[in-house]
Amino acid sequence: LKKGGRLVSIVETPDENIAKSYGIISGFVFVAPSSEQLQLISNLIVEKKITIPDYKTMKLTEVAQALQESQNGHVRGKIVLEISNS
């Protein structure tokens, strides 16, 4: 995050002193997922009001390769493993 940015965690309350030392605003939010919330988030992404991180999609059968790429730093953003019933 750059100075003046916002960090919102859904895992735990960020340390306020550390956030201040980096010049950012931090907070904690507890959410219960719902279809309405997911639709709202989807609309915000489509309208380009929020952006999603870079990600790479790989098949579940490629999990070993995904782990290796992640550990070697060859992926920018997140790796999403695709689970297919077919």
Biotite code that builds the C-alpha atoms (Angstrom):
import biotite.structure as struc

atoms = struc.array([
    struc.Atom([0.000, 0.000, 0.000], chain_id="A", res_id=1, res_name="LEU", atom_name="CA", element="C"),
    struc.Atom([1.113, 3.515, -0.606], chain_id="A", res_id=2, res_name="LYS", atom_name="CA", element="C"),
    struc.Atom([0.948, 6.238, 2.020], chain_id="A", res_id=3, res_name="LYS", atom_name="CA", element="C"),
    struc.Atom([-2.656, 7.257, 2.616], chain_id="A", res_id=4, res_name="GLY", atom_name="CA", element="C"),
    struc.Atom([-3.947, 3.843, 1.482], chain_id="A", res_id=5, res_name="GLY", atom_name="CA", element="C"),
    struc.Atom([-6.461, 1.683, 3.316], chain_id="A", res_id=6, res_name="ARG", atom_name="CA", element="C"),
    struc.Atom([-5.975, -1.838, 4.633], chain_id="A", res_id=7, res_name="LEU", atom_name="CA", element="C"),
    struc.Atom([-9.131, -3.760, 5.474], chain_id="A", res_id=8, res_name="VAL", atom_name="CA", element="C"),
    struc.Atom([-8.741, -7.238, 6.940], chain_id="A", res_id=9, res_name="SER", atom_name="CA", element="C"),
    struc.Atom([-11.381, -9.955, 7.203], chain_id="A", res_id=10, res_name="ILE", atom_name="CA", element="C"),
    struc.Atom([-9.008, -12.165, 9.204], chain_id="A", res_id=11, res_name="VAL", atom_name="CA", element="C"),
    struc.Atom([-7.951, -10.116, 12.213], chain_id="A", res_id=12, res_name="GLU", atom_name="CA", element="C"),
    struc.Atom([-7.738, -6.536, 13.422], chain_id="A", res_id=13, res_name="THR", atom_name="CA", element="C"),
    struc.Atom([-4.599, -4.951, 11.955], chain_id="A", res_id=14, res_name="PRO", atom_name="CA", element="C"),
    struc.Atom([-2.135, -3.414, 14.407], chain_id="A", res_id=15, res_name="ASP", atom_name="CA", element="C"),
    struc.Atom([-3.054, 0.274, 14.461], chain_id="A", res_id=16, res_name="GLU", atom_name="CA", element="C"),
    struc.Atom([0.450, 1.389, 15.469], chain_id="A", res_id=17, res_name="ASN", atom_name="CA", element="C"),
    struc.Atom([2.062, -0.449, 12.554], chain_id="A", res_id=18, res_name="ILE", atom_name="CA", element="C"),
    struc.Atom([-0.527, 0.989, 10.159], chain_id="A", res_id=19, res_name="ALA", atom_name="CA", element="C"),
    struc.Atom([0.182, 4.515, 11.411], chain_id="A", res_id=20, res_name="LYS", atom_name="CA", element="C"),
    struc.Atom([3.932, 3.975, 11.021], chain_id="A", res_id=21, res_name="SER", atom_name="CA", element="C"),
    struc.Atom([3.323, 3.275, 7.314], chain_id="A", res_id=22, res_name="TYR", atom_name="CA", element="C"),
    struc.Atom([0.900, 6.185, 6.947], chain_id="A", res_id=23, res_name="GLY", atom_name="CA", element="C"),
    struc.Atom([-2.098, 4.000, 6.145], chain_id="A", res_id=24, res_name="ILE", atom_name="CA", element="C"),
    struc.Atom([-5.588, 3.587, 7.574], chain_id="A", res_id=25, res_name="ILE", atom_name="CA", element="C"),
    struc.Atom([-6.521, 0.123, 8.784], chain_id="A", res_id=26, res_name="SER", atom_name="CA", element="C"),
    struc.Atom([-9.679, -1.633, 9.844], chain_id="A", res_id=27, res_name="GLY", atom_name="CA", element="C"),
    struc.Atom([-11.388, -4.948, 10.388], chain_id="A", res_id=28, res_name="PHE", atom_name="CA", element="C"),
    struc.Atom([-14.657, -6.130, 8.850], chain_id="A", res_id=29, res_name="VAL", atom_name="CA", element="C"),
    struc.Atom([-16.586, -9.271, 9.684], chain_id="A", res_id=30, res_name="PHE", atom_name="CA", element="C"),
    struc.Atom([-18.853, -10.431, 6.883], chain_id="A", res_id=31, res_name="VAL", atom_name="CA", element="C"),
    struc.Atom([-21.322, -13.229, 6.320], chain_id="A", res_id=32, res_name="ALA", atom_name="CA", element="C"),
    struc.Atom([-21.353, -13.984, 2.585], chain_id="A", res_id=33, res_name="PRO", atom_name="CA", element="C"),
    struc.Atom([-24.638, -13.658, 0.738], chain_id="A", res_id=34, res_name="SER", atom_name="CA", element="C"),
    struc.Atom([-25.720, -13.698, -2.884], chain_id="A", res_id=35, res_name="SER", atom_name="CA", element="C"),
    struc.Atom([-26.726, -10.032, -2.629], chain_id="A", res_id=36, res_name="GLU", atom_name="CA", element="C"),
    struc.Atom([-23.250, -9.036, -1.434], chain_id="A", res_id=37, res_name="GLN", atom_name="CA", element="C"),
    struc.Atom([-21.568, -11.099, -4.137], chain_id="A", res_id=38, res_name="LEU", atom_name="CA", element="C"),
    struc.Atom([-23.765, -9.481, -6.803], chain_id="A", res_id=39, res_name="GLN", atom_name="CA", element="C"),
    struc.Atom([-22.923, -6.011, -5.463], chain_id="A", res_id=40, res_name="LEU", atom_name="CA", element="C"),
    struc.Atom([-19.189, -6.804, -5.567], chain_id="A", res_id=41, res_name="ILE", atom_name="CA", element="C"),
    struc.Atom([-19.553, -8.208, -9.076], chain_id="A", res_id=42, res_name="SER", atom_name="CA", element="C"),
    struc.Atom([-21.298, -5.022, -10.224], chain_id="A", res_id=43, res_name="ASN", atom_name="CA", element="C"),
    struc.Atom([-18.558, -2.846, -8.685], chain_id="A", res_id=44, res_name="LEU", atom_name="CA", element="C"),
    struc.Atom([-15.911, -4.835, -10.592], chain_id="A", res_id=45, res_name="ILE", atom_name="CA", element="C"),
    struc.Atom([-17.819, -4.602, -13.891], chain_id="A", res_id=46, res_name="VAL", atom_name="CA", element="C"),
    struc.Atom([-18.303, -0.847, -13.373], chain_id="A", res_id=47, res_name="GLU", atom_name="CA", element="C"),
    struc.Atom([-14.547, -0.568, -12.656], chain_id="A", res_id=48, res_name="LYS", atom_name="CA", element="C"),
    struc.Atom([-15.254, 1.055, -9.284], chain_id="A", res_id=49, res_name="LYS", atom_name="CA", element="C"),
    struc.Atom([-12.985, -1.521, -7.640], chain_id="A", res_id=50, res_name="ILE", atom_name="CA", element="C"),
    struc.Atom([-10.188, -3.606, -9.108], chain_id="A", res_id=51, res_name="THR", atom_name="CA", element="C"),
    struc.Atom([-9.262, -7.194, -8.431], chain_id="A", res_id=52, res_name="ILE", atom_name="CA", element="C"),
    struc.Atom([-5.662, -8.381, -7.978], chain_id="A", res_id=53, res_name="PRO", atom_name="CA", element="C"),
    struc.Atom([-3.804, -10.086, -10.788], chain_id="A", res_id=54, res_name="ASP", atom_name="CA", element="C"),
    struc.Atom([-4.365, -13.827, -10.845], chain_id="A", res_id=55, res_name="TYR", atom_name="CA", element="C"),
    struc.Atom([-3.465, -16.932, -12.809], chain_id="A", res_id=56, res_name="LYS", atom_name="CA", element="C"),
    struc.Atom([-5.901, -19.829, -13.212], chain_id="A", res_id=57, res_name="THR", atom_name="CA", element="C"),
    struc.Atom([-4.538, -23.377, -13.194], chain_id="A", res_id=58, res_name="MET", atom_name="CA", element="C"),
    struc.Atom([-6.230, -26.771, -13.164], chain_id="A", res_id=59, res_name="LYS", atom_name="CA", element="C"),
    struc.Atom([-6.352, -28.674, -9.875], chain_id="A", res_id=60, res_name="LEU", atom_name="CA", element="C"),
    struc.Atom([-4.221, -31.375, -11.516], chain_id="A", res_id=61, res_name="THR", atom_name="CA", element="C"),
    struc.Atom([-1.474, -28.725, -11.822], chain_id="A", res_id=62, res_name="GLU", atom_name="CA", element="C"),
    struc.Atom([-1.345, -28.080, -8.080], chain_id="A", res_id=63, res_name="VAL", atom_name="CA", element="C"),
    struc.Atom([2.306, -29.164, -7.791], chain_id="A", res_id=64, res_name="ALA", atom_name="CA", element="C"),
    struc.Atom([3.313, -26.755, -10.576], chain_id="A", res_id=65, res_name="GLN", atom_name="CA", element="C"),
    struc.Atom([1.213, -23.979, -8.992], chain_id="A", res_id=66, res_name="ALA", atom_name="CA", element="C"),
    struc.Atom([2.938, -24.471, -5.640], chain_id="A", res_id=67, res_name="LEU", atom_name="CA", element="C"),
    struc.Atom([6.364, -24.447, -7.301], chain_id="A", res_id=68, res_name="GLN", atom_name="CA", element="C"),
    struc.Atom([5.585, -21.255, -9.246], chain_id="A", res_id=69, res_name="GLU", atom_name="CA", element="C"),
    struc.Atom([4.281, -19.598, -6.085], chain_id="A", res_id=70, res_name="SER", atom_name="CA", element="C"),
    struc.Atom([7.327, -20.560, -4.023], chain_id="A", res_id=71, res_name="GLN", atom_name="CA", element="C"),
    struc.Atom([9.717, -19.452, -6.780], chain_id="A", res_id=72, res_name="ASN", atom_name="CA", element="C"),
    struc.Atom([8.017, -16.075, -7.152], chain_id="A", res_id=73, res_name="GLY", atom_name="CA", element="C"),
    struc.Atom([7.014, -16.659, -10.788], chain_id="A", res_id=74, res_name="HIS", atom_name="CA", element="C"),
    struc.Atom([3.420, -15.505, -10.312], chain_id="A", res_id=75, res_name="VAL", atom_name="CA", element="C"),
    struc.Atom([2.228, -11.949, -9.900], chain_id="A", res_id=76, res_name="ARG", atom_name="CA", element="C"),
    struc.Atom([-0.878, -11.815, -7.713], chain_id="A", res_id=77, res_name="GLY", atom_name="CA", element="C"),
    struc.Atom([-2.827, -14.949, -6.839], chain_id="A", res_id=78, res_name="LYS", atom_name="CA", element="C"),
    struc.Atom([-3.104, -18.474, -8.203], chain_id="A", res_id=79, res_name="ILE", atom_name="CA", element="C"),
    struc.Atom([-6.655, -19.810, -8.557], chain_id="A", res_id=80, res_name="VAL", atom_name="CA", element="C"),
    struc.Atom([-7.050, -23.566, -8.797], chain_id="A", res_id=81, res_name="LEU", atom_name="CA", element="C"),
    struc.Atom([-9.909, -24.553, -11.065], chain_id="A", res_id=82, res_name="GLU", atom_name="CA", element="C"),
    struc.Atom([-11.979, -27.486, -9.839], chain_id="A", res_id=83, res_name="ILE", atom_name="CA", element="C"),
    struc.Atom([-13.965, -29.224, -12.554], chain_id="A", res_id=84, res_name="SER", atom_name="CA", element="C"),
    struc.Atom([-16.558, -31.975, -12.250], chain_id="A", res_id=85, res_name="ASN", atom_name="CA", element="C"),
    struc.Atom([-15.925, -33.198, -15.782], chain_id="A", res_id=86, res_name="SER", atom_name="CA", element="C"),
])
